């Protein structure tokens, strides 16, 4: 059973949240089964894209799957076998689940580079400000995975979502005011207090703030839809070239802020512009389609594409950015109906 440490913070213990490009032992997913996120036939329609995502991750690392029950586990194994996934690359945790967004309700894995230890942060989860109850089963996911892996856990005691924070692995975290300072998360905390939590529990030195997120994003502006670290000193930042588009002004504001930012060594942040897809509409609903919602894994960089005029332009930019990695475009045209994509669905477990 994990040990709960209540006196020392991870930073004091020498732990930190590594950059996503740090080698992974596994990537964790919570398998979707709840039609509240993909109504009617949409759950069945998104499943082949989800299984293709698992297949690509599994080429380079284990895939941990949280399955709602044994019956679903058996069905998942059948689907994965039909998809051509090596089942030796899959490990399961069986526990009740509410939703699929493991980035936000799953464990945050920290490493200690000196002692080669790992631990799990078990933040609180309230389904993006209480928007989608019930969420109590998902809130128990970090503990279940920590028990499976026999890892220590620390519970900071506040609400935090993995999609709201972006790390360079060298002491800097990016986040957005619209989400992290939203009163529906931690109304008892001001900006300085939140920054203290980020520093003490993620083991970082500096918090950089953008303003807001994109249309269709029901998380109040998660950073992983707009701005992502691709190197210690480099980010890709989403931009919308059409001045009449609802995303244009907010992304321009974020871009202006990013260009003024400095790292702790006073080096200017290197900002590479990444286009937004033309509006990704499904049933008259504008989804939060974004090429920034990619997952960096051992096998490469899995990028959502939307059968969109800007797909190839985004792929070309990311292939140039990730010159030493394989860029793997995968269709997310059905997944995006759930208002998230590959990064939102996954949480990496670093190796040590």
N, C-alpha and C positions, 0 to 999 in steps of 0.2 A: 504493500500500500504506500502511496506517496506520503511524504512528510510535509506538513504545512509549517512554513516558516513565517512567523508573525513579528519578529523583532528587527531583523536586518533586511534592507532592501536589496534587490538584485544588483544594483550598482555598487553598493558597499561590499557585496560578495564577489564582485569582479565579473558579473554577467552583462551581456548586451544582446540586443536583437541584431542579427547579422543582415547584411544586404541580401536581397533575393537571389543574387547570382552566386552567393556562397554555395558550395556543393550541398546537395540534398541527400538525406537518407531516404526520404519519402515525401510525397505530397498527400495531404488529407482532404477528403471530400465527404460530404453528407449527401447520400443518394436521395434524389428527389422522388417523393411519392405523394405529396400533398397538392391536390388540385386547386388549392387557394392561390398558388403562384402561377400555375399553368392550367387554366380552366378547360373543361371539356376534353376535346381531343388534342389539345395543345401539349399536354404532358407526354402523350405517346409520340407526337410529332417532334418534340425536342429531344427525345431519348437517343435516336441515332447520332445526333451531334454531340451529346453528352458522352456516349460510349466511345466515339471517335477521339474525344478529348482524353479520356482515360487511356486509350490505346497509345496515344502519342507520349503521354507522361511516362507510361510503363516501359517505354523503350530505354529509359535512362535511369529509372529509380523505382522503388516500391510505390504502390498506390494504396494508401489506407482508406478504407471505405467504412463510414458509419452507416449501418443498415438498421432500419426501424425495427425489424424482427427477423426471426429465422426464415420465415416464409419469403420475405423480400430478399434475404441473402441468397437463397436457393435460386430465385428468379434472376438476380443480378449475375450470378455465376453462369447461368444459361445464356443470358444476353451477351456477357463478355466472351464466352466461348464461341458463340456465333459470330462475334465481331473479330475474332482472331487474336484476342488478348491472351498473353501467357498468364495463366492463373497463378503460377508460382510468383508472379510479381504483385499479387494482390493480397492484402491482409484486411481482416474485418474486425470491427468492434460492433457488437449487437446491442443496441439500446434504442428506446423510443426517441423519435425526432419530430420536429415541427416543420422545418423548412430546409432549404438546400444550401444556404449561403454560409459555407464553412469559413470563409475569410473573416466573417464578423462574429460568429458564435463559437468558432473553434479555438483551440489553444494557440497562444503565442509562445513560440519556442525561443528560448534564450540559450546562449552558449557562453562558457568561460574559456577563452582561448588558452589560458595558462594551465588550468587543471583538466581541460578537456571534459568538462562536465556539462550537462544540459539540465534545464528546468523548464517548467510550464508556468506561464502566467494565466491565471483564471480570472479574467476580467468579468464584470457583470454584463449581461446582455438583456436589453429590453425591447428588442425588435424595432430599432430605429425610432426611439421615442414613444414606444407603446402603440405603434401603428397597426401591428398585426398579431394580436393575441390569438391563441396562447403561445408562449415562447419558453415556458419553464423547462421543457425537455431539452431544447437547444442550449439553454443556459447551463445544463449539466454536462454538456459535451466535453469541455476541457478536462474535467476531472476523470471522465470515463477513459479518454485517450491517455491521460497521464498514468492511470492505473494499469492500462494495457501495456504501456512502455516502462512501467516502474520508474517514473521520473518524479522528482520533487516538484511540489507546486507552491506558488505564492498567490494569495488572493488580495489584490490591491483594494478592493472594496468599492470601486466606482464603475460606471458604465464606460466601455471603450470598444470600438469596432476596428478590426484589422484593415478594412478598406478606407478608414479615415486617416491613416498614418502611412507615410512612405519614407523609407530609410536608405541612407547611403552606406551604412555599415561602419562609418568613421565619425560618429558622434552627432550627426545631423538628422532631424526628422522634419518632413514637410507635412502640413495639415491645413485644414480650411476652417475659417471662423464660423461659417454658416452651419457647420456640423458640430465641431467640438465645443463651441461656445453656445450651442442651442440649449435653451432652458429645458427642453424635453429629455436631455441626457443627464447632466449633473448640475442642477440649478443652484446648488449650495457652493459651487466652486467658481472663482473668477479666473481670468486668464493666467495670472501669475501662479495660482494654485494648481491649475491644470498643467502648466509647464513643469512644475515641480514633480507632479506625478509622472509625467512623461520621462523626465530626467532620471528619477529614482528607480522606476520600474522597467523602463526600456534600456537603461544604461546609456543615455545620450547626453550631449553637452549643449545642444542648440536646437531651438524650435523655430522654424520658418513658416510664416502664415500667408496663404492666399485667401481670397475672399469667399468664393461661392462655387457651386457646381453647375451641371448642365441640366437642360430641360428633360423631364421624364425620369430623373433620378430621385427616387423616393427616400433616399438616405439623408437628405438635407445637404448634399454636396460633398460626397466622398472624393478624396484626392485621387483615388486610383482610376477615376474616369477622366481626369483632366491633366495631371502632372505626375510623371514617374521618373525616379532616378534610373539611369542606365549605366552610369559610372559614378565614382565617388564625387566628382565635381561637375557632373553633366546630367541634365534632365531633358526629357521630351515634354513639350507643353502643347496641349491641344489649342488650335486656333480655328476660327470660323471666318472665312474670307467674305461671305455675303453680309454686308452691313444691315440688311433687313432681317436676317435670321435672329431668332430669339437668343441664341448662344453667343452671338458676336460680341456684345458689349462686355459680358461677364468674363469671357475668355481673354479679351483684350486687357481688361483690368488685371486679371491674374498674370498675364504675360508681362505687363509693365512692372508689376511687383517683383516677379522673378528676375527680371533684368537688373534690378537694383540690389538684389540680395548678395550677401557675402558669406563665405564659409568662415569657420573660426580662425583660419589662417589668413583671413582678409582677401582670399582669392575670390574673384567674381564667379558666380555660378554660370556655367556654360549652358545656354538655353537653345535647344533645337526645336523648331516649330513642327508640329505634327497636325495635318489637316483632320478636321472632323469629316465623317461620312456625310453625304447629303442626307437630309432627314430620313431616318429609318422609321417608316410608318407601318403599323399593323392594326387593321380594323379601326382606322381613324385615330389611333393612339400613337403619339410620338414617343418612341422608346429611347432610352439613354444609350443609343449605339455610340461606341467610342473605340478607336483603335488603341487607346492607351490602356484598355483593360486586358492587357496581355499578361501571361504567366511566364516568368523566366524559370525554366527547370533544367535538369541535367541534359535532356535530349535537345534542348533548344529554346526558342522563344515562341510560344503558341499565341498567335494573334487572331482575334476575332475579325472575320470579314462578313460582309452583309449583301453580297451580290450588288455592289454599289459602285457608282462611277469613280469614287476616290479610293477604292480598295488597293489598286496597284500602286498608286502614288504613295500611300501609307506603307505598303510592303517595301517599296524601294528605299524609302527613308529609313525604315527600321533595319533593313539589311545592311545599309551603310553604317548605322549606329552600332549594330551588333556584328561587326565584321568577323569576330572570332566565334560566332554562334550561328547555328542554323535557325533561320526564321521559318516558322511553320504556320502558314495561314490555314485556319479552319473555319468553316461556315458556322455562324452563330445566329442565323436568321430566325430560327425558332426559339433558341435559348433566350434571346434578348427580350422576348415578350415578358419574361419574369422580372424585368427591370435590372438585370445584371448580366455579366458575361463570365469569361473564363477565370479572371482574377478573383472576382467576387465569389466564385464557387469553390475556391481552393485555398489551402493554407500549407505552406511548405514547412517541412521538418528538417532542419539543417543537420548535417553530419558533423562530427568533431574529430 
